[in-house]
Amino acid sequence: MDQRPNKYPLENRTAEFSRRIIQFCKSLKQDSVSRPIIDQLMRSGTSIGANYMEANNASSKKDFRNKIFICKKEAQETKYWLAMSKEIIATEEVKSLSQEAQELTMIFQSIVSKIDK
């Protein structure tokens, strides 16, 4: 693994969150009730990092703010789908992922607030 200091730690954090979401979704049993929840969780949970990558390559300050705001919205949506996943299985991983989604939401809100000043 690369030992150099990372210039973009939030990029790594969102990528790790996506990996955890993927692993969690793969661990869930799929049936007619769980499948839509799993699909939505996969979409919102993995799009946080994708949108953050786009934000880092934004064409303007406005574009950057919009992408960061989408990251925040996706993190909030992910919290919702994690709460719904508790109906399928309630584990410590759900709790841990929910906490990370909350922290990411607050980080992205802080970034948006600083831009809007």
Summary of the structure (lengths in Angstrom):
residues: 117
radius of gyration: 14.9
end to end distance: 38.4
largest distance: 47.0
contacts: 333
relative contact order: 0.15
helix: 79%
strand: 0%
